[in-house]
Amino acid sequence: MNFNSHSAIEGKHALLSPSYYHWINYTEQKLDARFIAFRAAARGTALHALAHQAIRLGVKLSNADKTLAAYVRDGIGYKMAVEQPLYYSDNCFGTADAISFRANTLRIHDLKTGLNRTSENQLYVYAALFCLEYGLSPFEIEIECRIYQDGEKKVYVPEPQHILRIMDTIIEFDKRIEYLKEAI
């Protein structure tokens, strides 16, 4: 059999995907809600790409979208790297939306375009990963984290002890996962 080529859909995910088959039992209302969430996620991905390009190119945006404009303006102002991977091990890594380390201050910014509740804990994990990857103590640097969502900029300054606890958890859980890989 010669199967049809579908290069246009490689790397994409369908709303009615076989791997997320729960939709076969949806009501129309549940399907409507899932469609809205699916479109919002696609829009969020596109907005992130726009913001990251604007920061890279140093192009400030108008205040038509207050959240996006503030995120881009601050990213440019702090000369932040965008979509920066942070790596501890194959078991624990992630990509920060925007990050900089200058004058002994670590800044991590996250753009949220969805409707879901956010948590600063995601940013704290990025801070822990940064400290682990670059061999820095959270007690010897300043850390500021920001979440940009719904026209607001929320600023968080984590306690160094909290970041250290997350670092210790990463180390401990990474060792446990490696043990399990061998044992199971």
N, CA and C atoms as an extended XYZ file, in Angstrom:
552
Properties=species:S:1:pos:R:3:atomname:S:1:resname:S:1:resid:I:1 pbc="F F F"
N         0.846       -1.188        0.000 N   MET     1
C         0.000        0.000        0.000 CA  MET     1
C         0.876        1.230        0.000 C   MET     1
N         0.575        2.158       -0.829 N   ASN     2
C         1.239        3.454       -0.817 CA  ASN     2
C         0.345        4.416       -0.041 C   ASN     2
N         0.800        4.784        1.159 N   PHE     3
C         0.007        5.685        1.991 CA  PHE     3
C         0.105        7.107        1.470 C   PHE     3
N        -0.942        7.886        1.696 N   ASN     4
C        -0.968        9.291        1.298 CA  ASN     4
C         0.034       10.080        2.128 C   ASN     4
N         0.655       11.052        1.524 N   SER     5
C         1.580       11.946        2.209 CA  SER     5
C         0.781       13.112        2.803 C   SER     5
N         1.088       13.452        4.050 N   HIS     6
C         0.381       14.553        4.733 CA  HIS     6
C         1.388       15.476        5.407 C   HIS     6
N         2.343       15.969        4.650 N   SER     7
C         3.404       16.796        5.229 CA  SER     7
C         2.870       18.071        5.875 C   SER     7
N         1.734       18.552        5.439 N   ALA     8
C         1.171       19.792        5.992 CA  ALA     8
C         0.732       19.644        7.448 C   ALA     8
N         0.519       18.425        7.913 N   ILE     9
C         0.047       18.250        9.285 CA  ILE     9
C         1.119       17.688       10.220 C   ILE     9
N         2.325       17.470        9.702 N   GLU    10
C         3.409       16.949       10.548 CA  GLU    10
C         3.689       17.918       11.691 C   GLU    10
N         3.761       17.375       12.900 N   GLY    11
C         4.048       18.179       14.074 CA  GLY    11
C         2.854       18.938       14.634 C   GLY    11
N         1.696       18.776       14.030 N   LYS    12
C         0.496       19.458       14.503 CA  LYS    12
C        -0.381       18.485       15.276 C   LYS    12
N        -1.344       19.031       16.012 N   HIS    13
C        -2.275       18.215       16.777 CA  HIS    13
C        -3.695       18.583       16.383 C   HIS    13
N        -4.493       17.589       16.134 N   ALA    14
C        -5.887       17.806       15.749 CA  ALA    14
C        -6.763       17.982       16.973 C   ALA    14
N        -7.782       18.786       16.836 N   LEU    15
C        -8.757       18.940       17.914 CA  LEU    15
C        -9.423       17.599       18.209 C   LEU    15
N        -9.764       16.868       17.179 N   LEU    16
C       -10.371       15.548       17.327 CA  LEU    16
C        -9.292       14.489       17.084 C   LEU    16
N        -8.351       14.452       17.999 N   SER    17
C        -7.193       13.578       17.872 CA  SER    17
C        -7.483       12.195       18.441 C   SER    17
N        -7.005       11.139       17.781 N   PRO    18
C        -7.162        9.799       18.331 CA  PRO    18
C        -6.445        9.628       19.675 C   PRO    18
N        -5.324       10.325       19.865 N   SER    19
C        -4.597       10.168       21.124 CA  SER    19
C        -5.277       10.887       22.281 C   SER    19
N        -6.166       11.806       21.989 N   TYR    20
C        -7.023       12.406       23.018 CA  TYR    20
C        -8.459       12.114       22.593 C   TYR    20
N        -8.822       10.877       22.796 N   TYR    21
C       -10.083       10.335       22.277 CA  TYR    21
C       -11.317       10.670       23.111 C   TYR    21
N       -11.175       11.347       24.204 N   HIS    22
C       -12.296       11.623       25.108 CA  HIS    22
C       -13.431       12.369       24.412 C   HIS    22
N       -13.132       13.041       23.331 N   TRP    23
C       -14.131       13.812       22.601 CA  TRP    23
C       -15.247       12.941       22.037 C   TRP    23
N       -15.006       11.645       21.918 N   ILE    24
C       -16.079       10.798       21.357 CA  ILE    24
C       -17.299       10.748       22.273 C   ILE    24
N       -17.124       11.159       23.535 N   ASN    25
C       -18.237       11.168       24.484 CA  ASN    25
C       -18.715       12.574       24.835 C   ASN    25
N       -18.241       13.584       24.111 N   TYR    26
C       -18.605       14.971       24.412 CA  TYR    26
C       -20.047       15.266       24.018 C   TYR    26
N       -20.609       16.222       24.737 N   THR    27
C       -21.848       16.866       24.308 CA  THR    27
C       -21.447       18.029       23.404 C   THR    27
N       -22.416       18.645       22.738 N   GLU    28
C       -22.094       19.817       21.910 CA  GLU    28
C       -21.505       20.930       22.760 C   GLU    28
N       -22.011       21.106       23.986 N   GLN    29
C       -21.508       22.156       24.863 CA  GLN    29
C       -20.048       21.904       25.252 C   GLN    29
N       -19.725       20.654       25.529 N   LYS    30
C       -18.347       20.307       25.884 CA  LYS    30
C       -17.430       20.501       24.672 C   LYS    30
N       -17.911       20.128       23.487 N   LEU    31
C       -17.144       20.336       22.263 CA  LEU    31
C       -16.907       21.818       22.030 C   LEU    31
N       -17.947       22.642       22.237 N   ASP    32
C       -17.807       24.088       22.074 CA  ASP    32
C       -16.722       24.634       22.996 C   ASP    32
N       -16.743       24.202       24.253 N   ALA    33
C       -15.755       24.673       25.231 CA  ALA    33
C       -14.348       24.218       24.835 C   ALA    33
N       -14.227       22.987       24.379 N   ARG    34
C       -12.918       22.473       23.957 CA  ARG    34
C       -12.420       23.228       22.724 C   ARG    34
N       -13.303       23.538       21.790 N   PHE    35
C       -12.922       24.291       20.601 CA  PHE    35
C       -12.412       25.679       20.975 C   PHE    35
N       -13.101       26.342       21.883 N   ILE    36
C       -12.691       27.677       22.323 CA  ILE    36
C       -11.316       27.607       22.992 C   ILE    36
N       -11.105       26.605       23.831 N   ALA    37
C        -9.809       26.440       24.494 CA  ALA    37
C        -8.715       26.113       23.484 C   ALA    37
N        -9.031       25.298       22.497 N   PHE    38
C        -8.082       24.913       21.450 CA  PHE    38
C        -7.657       26.140       20.645 C   PHE    38
N        -8.628       26.957       20.269 N   ARG    39
C        -8.315       28.179       19.511 CA  ARG    39
C        -7.515       29.160       20.359 C   ARG    39
N        -7.864       29.260       21.647 N   ALA    40
C        -7.131       30.162       22.539 CA  ALA    40
C        -5.673       29.719       22.660 C   ALA    40
N        -5.438       28.411       22.717 N   ALA    41
C        -4.070       27.905       22.800 CA  ALA    41
C        -3.299       28.235       21.525 C   ALA    41
N        -3.926       28.074       20.380 N   ALA    42
C        -3.275       28.407       19.108 CA  ALA    42
C        -2.968       29.900       19.041 C   ALA    42
N        -3.909       30.725       19.498 N   ARG    43
C        -3.684       32.172       19.519 CA  ARG    43
C        -2.535       32.508       20.469 C   ARG    43
N        -2.505       31.847       21.607 N   GLY    44
C        -1.427       32.077       22.573 CA  GLY    44
C        -0.064       31.732       22.001 C   GLY    44
N         0.007       30.644       21.264 N   THR    45
C         1.262       30.250       20.621 CA  THR    45
C         1.703       31.322       19.629 C   THR    45
N         0.761       31.818       18.840 N   ALA    46
C         1.083       32.857       17.857 CA  ALA    46
C         1.506       34.160       18.540 C   ALA    46
N         0.834       34.530       19.632 N   LEU    47
C         1.198       35.753       20.362 CA  LEU    47
C         2.590       35.630       20.976 C   LEU    47
N         2.908       34.445       21.509 N   HIS    48
C         4.253       34.227       22.042 CA  HIS    48
C         5.296       34.410       20.947 C   HIS    48
N         5.039       33.849       19.782 N   ALA    49
C         5.991       33.980       18.667 CA  ALA    49
C         6.159       35.445       18.282 C   ALA    49
N         5.061       36.178       18.214 N   LEU    50
C         5.116       37.607       17.895 CA  LEU    50
C         5.928       38.365       18.944 C   LEU    50
N         5.633       38.120       20.210 N   ALA    51
C         6.335       38.807       21.297 CA  ALA    51
C         7.827       38.499       21.271 C   ALA    51
N         8.169       37.244       21.047 N   HIS    52
C         9.579       36.870       21.054 CA  HIS    52
C        10.333       37.504       19.891 C   HIS    52
N         9.699       37.560       18.732 N   GLN    53
C        10.336       38.230       17.594 CA  GLN    53
C        10.485       39.728       17.860 C   GLN    53
N         9.460       40.337       18.446 N   ALA    54
C         9.527       41.767       18.748 CA  ALA    54
C        10.669       42.070       19.725 C   ALA    54
N        10.829       41.236       20.737 N   ILE    55
C        11.919       41.436       21.695 CA  ILE    55
C        13.264       41.248       20.995 C   ILE    55
N        13.399       40.178       20.230 N   ARG    56
C        14.661       39.919       19.521 CA  ARG    56
C        15.043       41.076       18.611 C   ARG    56
N        14.030       41.650       17.936 N   LEU    57
C        14.283       42.723       16.985 CA  LEU    57
C        14.259       44.113       17.614 C   LEU    57
N        13.881       44.203       18.885 N   GLY    58
C        13.815       45.494       19.560 CA  GLY    58
C        12.659       46.357       19.088 C   GLY    58
N        11.566       45.735       18.673 N   VAL    59
C        10.401       46.461       18.161 CA  VAL    59
C         9.342       46.536       19.243 C   VAL    59
N         9.090       47.747       19.731 N   LYS    60
C         8.057       47.930       20.744 CA  LYS    60
C         6.688       47.918       20.086 C   LYS    60
N         5.714       47.397       20.802 N   LEU    61
C         4.354       47.278       20.279 CA  LEU    61
C         3.473       48.385       20.845 C   LEU    61
N         2.401       48.688       20.135 N   SER    62
C         1.447       49.681       20.639 CA  SER    62
C         0.720       49.092       21.839 C   SER    62
N        -0.002       49.916       22.531 N   ASN    63
C        -0.747       49.457       23.698 CA  ASN    63
C        -2.097       48.852       23.344 C   ASN    63
N        -2.303       48.473       22.070 N   ALA    64
C        -3.559       47.837       21.681 CA  ALA    64
C        -3.803       46.597       22.535 C   ALA    64
N        -2.764       45.831       22.767 N   ASP    65
C        -2.827       44.709       23.701 CA  ASP    65
C        -1.879       45.058       24.837 C   ASP    65
N        -2.447       45.573       25.896 N   LYS    66
C        -1.671       46.109       27.012 CA  LYS    66
C        -0.692       45.075       27.595 C   LYS    66
N        -1.158       43.842       27.745 N   THR    67
C        -0.311       42.792       28.317 CA  THR    67
C         0.883       42.504       27.419 C   THR    67
N         0.608       42.271       26.154 N   LEU    68
C         1.661       41.950       25.191 CA  LEU    68
C         2.656       43.103       25.070 C   LEU    68
N         2.149       44.325       24.998 N   ALA    69
C         3.016       45.501       24.861 CA  ALA    69
C         3.936       45.644       26.077 C   ALA    69
N         3.406       45.434       27.277 N   ALA    70
C         4.219       45.549       28.490 CA  ALA    70
C         5.291       44.459       28.531 C   ALA    70
N         4.905       43.251       28.168 N   TYR    71
C         5.851       42.128       28.139 CA  TYR    71
C         6.995       42.415       27.163 C   TYR    71
N         6.662       42.868       25.971 N   VAL    72
C         7.679       43.169       24.952 CA  VAL    72
C         8.540       44.341       25.403 C   VAL    72
N         7.921       45.417       25.889 N   ARG    73
C         8.667       46.601       26.335 CA  ARG    73
C         9.679       46.221       27.424 C   ARG    73
N         9.230       45.442       28.417 N   ASP    74
C        10.139       45.052       29.494 CA  ASP    74
C        11.213       44.090       28.998 C   ASP    74
N        10.855       43.184       28.087 N   GLY    75
C        11.835       42.261       27.531 CA  GLY    75
C        12.942       42.989       26.792 C   GLY    75
N        12.552       44.013       26.035 N   ILE    76
C        13.551       44.826       25.328 CA  ILE    76
C        14.368       45.635       26.329 C   ILE    76
N        13.684       46.263       27.271 N   GLY    77
C        14.361       47.119       28.250 CA  GLY    77
C        15.384       46.386       29.096 C   GLY    77
N        15.080       45.151       29.465 N   TYR    78
C        16.009       44.359       30.272 CA  TYR    78
C        16.956       43.518       29.409 C   TYR    78
N        16.882       43.703       28.080 N   LYS    79
C        17.752       42.972       27.148 CA  LYS    79
C        17.684       41.464       27.413 C   LYS    79
N        16.474       40.958       27.411 N   MET    80
C        16.250       39.570       27.775 CA  MET    80
C        16.399       38.629       26.589 C   MET    80
N        16.872       37.425       26.881 N   ALA    81
C        16.877       36.337       25.905 CA  ALA    81
C        15.483       35.723       25.930 C   ALA    81
N        14.990       35.338       24.762 N   VAL    82
C        13.657       34.731       24.699 CA  VAL    82
C        13.757       33.269       24.296 C   VAL    82
N        12.774       32.514       24.776 N   GLU    83
C        12.738       31.071       24.496 CA  GLU    83
C        14.076       30.424       24.834 C   GLU    83
N        14.562       30.696       26.043 N   GLN    84
C        15.863       30.209       26.481 CA  GLN    84
C        15.715       28.887       27.235 C   GLN    84
N        16.283       27.809       26.682 N   PRO    85
C        16.234       26.531       27.406 CA  PRO    85
C        17.096       26.586       28.671 C   PRO    85
N        16.610       25.953       29.707 N   LEU    86
C        17.357       25.769       30.954 CA  LEU    86
C        17.382       24.272       31.219 C   LEU    86
N        18.555       23.736       31.535 N   TYR    87
C        18.733       22.291       31.565 CA  TYR    87
C        19.455       21.866       32.840 C   TYR    87
N        18.865       20.897       33.526 N   TYR    88
C        19.579       20.221       34.607 CA  TYR    88
C        19.946       18.805       34.182 C   TYR    88
N        18.968       18.100       33.620 N   SER    89
C        19.189       16.727       33.162 CA  SER    89
C        18.124       16.393       32.124 C   SER    89
N        18.225       15.204       31.564 N   ASP    90
C        17.200       14.785       30.620 CA  ASP    90
C        15.838       14.618       31.293 C   ASP    90
N        15.830       14.572       32.610 N   ASN    91
C        14.585       14.440       33.364 CA  ASN    91
C        13.999       15.783       33.769 C   ASN    91
N        14.794       16.829       33.747 N   CYS    92
C        14.325       18.128       34.221 CA  CYS    92
C        14.956       19.259       33.417 C   CYS    92
N        14.146       19.859       32.557 N   PHE    93
C        14.565       21.010       31.766 CA  PHE    93
C        13.317       21.757       31.344 C   PHE    93
N        13.496       22.952       30.854 N   GLY    94
C        12.365       23.737       30.381 CA  GLY    94
C        12.861       24.940       29.608 C   GLY    94
N        11.927       25.679       29.043 N   THR    95
C        12.267       26.849       28.245 CA  THR    95
C        11.574       28.075       28.826 C   THR    95
N        12.369       29.022       29.285 N   ALA    96
C        11.842       30.267       29.849 CA  ALA    96
C        11.393       31.178       28.717 C   ALA    96
N        10.238       31.824       28.882 N   ASP    97
C         9.760       32.777       27.872 CA  ASP    97
C        10.778       33.889       27.663 C   ASP    97
N        11.204       34.520       28.750 N   ALA    98
C        12.196       35.597       28.677 CA  ALA    98
C        13.031       35.562       29.960 C   ALA    98
N        14.348       35.718       29.797 N   ILE    99
C        15.242       35.612       30.951 CA  ILE    99
C        16.470       36.486       30.725 C   ILE    99
N        16.977       37.057       31.816 N   SER   100
C        18.246       37.776       31.756 CA  SER   100
C        18.952       37.630       33.095 C   SER   100
N        20.265       37.730       33.040 N   PHE   101
C        21.080       37.750       34.256 CA  PHE   101
C        22.126       38.822       34.066 C   PHE   101
N        21.907       39.949       34.749 N   ARG   102
C        22.809       41.097       34.667 CA  ARG   102
C        22.905       41.731       36.050 C   ARG   102
N        24.072       42.263       36.343 N   ALA   103
C        24.301       42.965       37.609 CA  ALA   103
C        23.823       42.123       38.789 C   ALA   103
N        24.104       40.814       38.717 N   ASN   104
C        23.774       39.862       39.778 CA  ASN   104
C        22.269       39.712       40.021 C   ASN   104
N        21.465       40.079       39.027 N   THR   105
C        20.007       39.957       39.149 CA  THR   105
C        19.485       39.048       38.045 C   THR   105
N        18.785       38.006       38.476 N   LEU   106
C        18.129       37.084       37.557 CA  LEU   106
C        16.687       37.555       37.377 C   LEU   106
N        16.294       37.784       36.136 N   ARG   107
C        14.918       38.166       35.813 CA  ARG   107
C        14.321       37.086       34.927 C   ARG   107
N        13.123       36.655       35.277 N   ILE   108
C        12.406       35.668       34.479 CA  ILE   108
C        10.996       36.186       34.279 C   ILE   108
N        10.601       36.344       33.005 N   HIS   109
C         9.270       36.853       32.673 CA  HIS   109
C         8.502       35.785       31.910 C   HIS   109
N         7.203       35.704       32.185 N   ASP   110
C         6.348       34.723       31.529 CA  ASP   110
C         5.104       35.417       30.996 C   ASP   110
N         4.822       35.202       29.732 N   LEU   111
C         3.625       35.754       29.094 CA  LEU   111
C         2.540       34.704       29.118 C   LEU   111
N         1.417       35.022       29.720 N   LYS   112
C         0.267       34.114       29.789 CA  LYS   112
C        -0.855       34.697       28.951 C   LYS   112
N        -1.270       33.950       27.943 N   THR   113
C        -2.333       34.423       27.053 CA  THR   113
C        -3.630       33.663       27.247 C   THR   113
N        -3.603       32.607       28.032 N   GLY   114
C        -4.790       31.780       28.236 CA  GLY   114
C        -5.635       32.255       29.394 C   GLY   114
N        -6.656       31.474       29.679 N   LEU   115
C        -7.602       31.814       30.730 CA  LEU   115
C        -7.300       31.119       32.047 C   LEU   115
N        -6.398       30.138       32.004 N   ASN   116
C        -6.121       29.352       33.201 CA  ASN   116
C        -5.407       30.165       34.266 C   ASN   116
N        -5.649       29.771       35.512 N   ARG   117
C        -4.977       30.400       36.645 CA  ARG   117
C        -3.482       30.141       36.531 C   ARG   117
N        -2.708       31.135       36.856 N   THR   118
C        -1.258       31.006       36.766 CA  THR   118
C        -0.653       30.864       38.152 C   THR   118
N         0.586       30.452       38.182 N   SER   119
C         1.308       30.324       39.440 CA  SER   119
C         2.750       30.757       39.240 C   SER   119
N         3.247       31.443       40.205 N   GLU   120
C         4.649       31.854       40.175 CA  GLU   120
C         5.589       30.659       40.336 C   GLU   120
N         5.055       29.512       40.761 N   ASN   121
C         5.906       28.338       40.969 CA  ASN   121
C         6.617       27.900       39.690 C   ASN   121
N         5.981       28.049       38.542 N   GLN   122
C         6.638       27.722       37.273 CA  GLN   122
C         7.910       28.559       37.122 C   GLN   122
N         7.828       29.841       37.453 N   LEU   123
C         8.985       30.729       37.342 CA  LEU   123
C        10.053       30.372       38.377 C   LEU   123
N         9.612       29.930       39.537 N   TYR   124
C        10.563       29.533       40.570 CA  TYR   124
C        11.338       28.279       40.157 C   TYR   124
N        10.678       27.380       39.432 N   VAL   125
C        11.390       26.200       38.921 CA  VAL   125
C        12.427       26.635       37.889 C   VAL   125
N        12.073       27.602       37.024 N   TYR   126
C        13.058       28.126       36.079 CA  TYR   126
C        14.244       28.718       36.833 C   TYR   126
N        13.986       29.449       37.904 N   ALA   127
C        15.070       30.045       38.692 CA  ALA   127
C        15.954       28.952       39.289 C   ALA   127
N        15.335       27.895       39.795 N   ALA   128
C        16.110       26.784       40.355 CA  ALA   128
C        16.948       26.113       39.268 C   ALA   128
N        16.359       25.899       38.103 N   LEU   129
C        17.111       25.314       36.991 CA  LEU   129
C        18.289       26.197       36.595 C   LEU   129
N        18.056       27.508       36.547 N   PHE   130
C        19.128       28.445       36.212 CA  PHE   130
C        20.272       28.306       37.218 C   PHE   130
N        19.945       28.317       38.504 N   CYS   131
C        20.978       28.219       39.541 CA  CYS   131
C        21.740       26.898       39.440 C   CYS   131
N        21.025       25.809       39.190 N   LEU   132
C        21.690       24.517       39.049 CA  LEU   132
C        22.584       24.480       37.811 C   LEU   132
N        22.066       24.958       36.685 N   GLU   133
C        22.837       24.895       35.441 CA  GLU   133
C        24.094       25.755       35.496 C   GLU   133
N        23.989       26.929       36.106 N   TYR   134
C        25.116       27.865       36.098 CA  TYR   134
C        25.887       27.899       37.415 C   TYR   134
N        25.566       26.968       38.339 N   GLY   135
C        26.326       26.833       39.579 CA  GLY   135
C        26.243       28.036       40.494 C   GLY   135
N        25.054       28.642       40.582 N   LEU   136
C        24.865       29.813       41.442 CA  LEU   136
C        23.976       29.477       42.628 C   LEU   136
N        24.228       30.144       43.729 N   SER   137
C        23.381       29.996       44.916 CA  SER   137
C        22.286       31.060       44.882 C   SER   137
N        21.052       30.682       45.172 N   PRO   138
C        19.984       31.686       45.207 CA  PRO   138
C        20.186       32.708       46.334 C   PRO   138
N        21.087       32.421       47.260 N   PHE   139
C        21.385       33.354       48.350 CA  PHE   139
C        22.369       34.439       47.913 C   PHE   139
N        23.037       34.225       46.778 N   GLU   140
C        24.062       35.161       46.336 CA  GLU   140
C        23.628       36.032       45.164 C   GLU   140
N        22.371       35.858       44.716 N   ILE   141
C        21.859       36.655       43.605 CA  ILE   141
C        20.477       37.197       43.975 C   ILE   141
N        20.050       38.213       43.242 N   GLU   142
C        18.690       38.724       43.367 CA  GLU   142
C        17.850       38.028       42.295 C   GLU   142
N        16.612       37.720       42.632 N   ILE   143
C        15.721       37.060       41.674 CA  ILE   143
C        14.403       37.819       41.632 C   ILE   143
N        14.000       38.172       40.422 N   GLU   144
C        12.695       38.803       40.216 CA  GLU   144
C        11.969       38.050       39.105 C   GLU   144
N        10.753       37.654       39.371 N   CYS   145
C         9.933       36.929       38.402 CA  CYS   145
C         8.677       37.743       38.125 C   CYS   145
N         8.241       37.705       36.871 N   ARG   146
C         7.032       38.449       36.486 CA  ARG   146
C         6.133       37.571       35.630 C   ARG   146
N         4.834       37.731       35.869 N   ILE   147
C         3.823       37.103       35.020 CA  ILE   147
C         2.988       38.222       34.413 C   ILE   147
N         2.877       38.193       33.091 N   TYR   148
C         2.088       39.164       32.340 CA  TYR   148
C         0.819       38.453       31.872 C   TYR   148
N        -0.340       38.905       32.375 N   GLN   149
C        -1.609       38.279       31.996 CA  GLN   149
C        -2.756       39.248       32.243 C   GLN   149
N        -3.703       39.253       31.303 N   ASP   150
C        -4.942       40.036       31.437 CA  ASP   150
C        -4.683       41.498       31.798 C   ASP   150
N        -3.717       42.130       31.147 N   GLY   151
C        -3.438       43.536       31.388 CA  GLY   151
C        -2.693       43.819       32.674 C   GLY   151
N        -2.292       42.771       33.373 N   GLU   152
C        -1.577       42.943       34.635 CA  GLU   152
C        -0.155       42.416       34.534 C   GLU   152
N         0.704       43.010       35.341 N   LYS   153
C         2.082       42.548       35.493 CA  LYS   153
C         2.244       42.235       36.976 C   LYS   153
N         2.342       40.959       37.298 N   LYS   154
C         2.530       40.547       38.691 CA  LYS   154
C         4.005       40.270       38.917 C   LYS   154
N         4.552       40.893       39.945 N   VAL   155
C         5.978       40.772       40.250 CA  VAL   155
C         6.134       39.922       41.508 C   VAL   155
N         7.043       38.943       41.427 N   TYR   156
C         7.307       38.037       42.545 CA  TYR   156
C         8.802       38.045       42.835 C   TYR   156
N         9.130       38.118       44.104 N   VAL   157
C        10.525       38.030       44.542 CA  VAL   157
C        10.602       36.843       45.502 C   VAL   157
N        11.076       35.710       44.994 N   PRO   158
C        11.074       34.512       45.829 CA  PRO   158
C        12.129       34.565       46.923 C   PRO   158
N        11.823       33.906       48.018 N   GLU   159
C        12.803       33.747       49.091 CA  GLU   159
C        13.879       32.779       48.604 C   GLU   159
N        15.146       33.090       48.831 N   PRO   160
C        16.223       32.190       48.391 CA  PRO   160
C        16.046       30.762       48.917 C   PRO   160
N        15.564       30.631       50.154 N   GLN   161
C        15.360       29.304       50.748 CA  GLN   161
C        14.361       28.484       49.940 C   GLN   161
N        13.335       29.143       49.400 N   HIS   162
C        12.324       28.447       48.599 CA  HIS   162
C        12.952       27.921       47.301 C   HIS   162
N        13.773       28.730       46.652 N   ILE   163
C        14.449       28.297       45.423 CA  ILE   163
C        15.396       27.149       45.738 C   ILE   163
N        16.096       27.228       46.867 N   LEU   164
C        17.006       26.148       47.265 CA  LEU   164
C        16.234       24.846       47.476 C   LEU   164
N        15.052       24.922       48.087 N   ARG   165
C        14.229       23.718       48.282 CA  ARG   165
C        13.843       23.102       46.934 C   ARG   165
N        13.506       23.940       45.973 N   ILE   166
C        13.161       23.430       44.643 CA  ILE   166
C        14.391       22.802       43.995 C   ILE   166
N        15.548       23.421       44.153 N   MET   167
C        16.793       22.853       43.620 CA  MET   167
C        17.041       21.472       44.234 C   MET   167
N        16.891       21.362       45.553 N   ASP   168
C        17.094       20.083       46.239 CA  ASP   168
C        16.094       19.032       45.745 C   ASP   168
N        14.854       19.454       45.504 N   THR   169
C        13.838       18.534       45.002 CA  THR   169
C        14.198       18.047       43.600 C   THR   169
N        14.661       18.960       42.757 N   ILE   170
C        15.083       18.568       41.404 CA  ILE   170
C        16.186       17.524       41.483 C   ILE   170
N        17.181       17.771       42.304 N   ILE   171
C        18.311       16.840       42.440 CA  ILE   171
C        17.829       15.487       42.953 C   ILE   171
N        17.020       15.516       44.012 N   GLU   172
C        16.513       14.281       44.613 CA  GLU   172
C        15.636       13.497       43.641 C   GLU   172
N        14.694       14.172       42.983 N   PHE   173
C        13.785       13.486       42.067 CA  PHE   173
C        14.518       12.992       40.820 C   PHE   173
N        15.511       13.736       40.362 N   ASP   174
C        16.295       13.283       39.218 CA  ASP   174
C        17.018       11.978       39.556 C   ASP   174
N        17.611       11.918       40.740 N   LYS   175
C        18.283       10.688       41.176 CA  LYS   175
C        17.289        9.534       41.263 C   LYS   175
N        16.100        9.816       41.784 N   ARG   176
C        15.073        8.776       41.912 CA  ARG   176
C        14.651        8.261       40.539 C   ARG   176
N        14.456        9.162       39.591 N   ILE   177
C        14.055        8.753       38.240 CA  ILE   177
C        15.151        7.910       37.600 C   ILE   177
N        16.404        8.296       37.777 N   GLU   178
C        17.510        7.516       37.229 CA  GLU   178
C        17.551        6.129       37.864 C   GLU   178
N        17.314        6.052       39.172 N   TYR   179
C        17.245        4.760       39.850 CA  TYR   179
C        16.122        3.912       39.261 C   TYR   179
N        14.955        4.521       39.080 N   LEU   180
C        13.809        3.791       38.533 CA  LEU   180
C        14.070        3.315       37.100 C   LEU   180
N        14.780        4.118       36.316 N   LYS   181
C        15.121        3.701       34.949 CA  LYS   181
C        15.934        2.399       34.970 C   LYS   181
N        16.819        2.276       35.934 N   GLU   182
C        17.647        1.082       36.048 CA  GLU   182
C        16.898       -0.077       36.682 C   GLU   182
N        16.060        0.221       37.665 N   ALA   183
C        15.393       -0.829       38.441 CA  ALA   183
C        14.186       -1.434       37.744 C   ALA   183
N        13.530       -0.645       36.925 N   ILE   184
C        12.264       -1.136       36.318 CA  ILE   184
C        12.475       -1.442       34.856 C   ILE   184
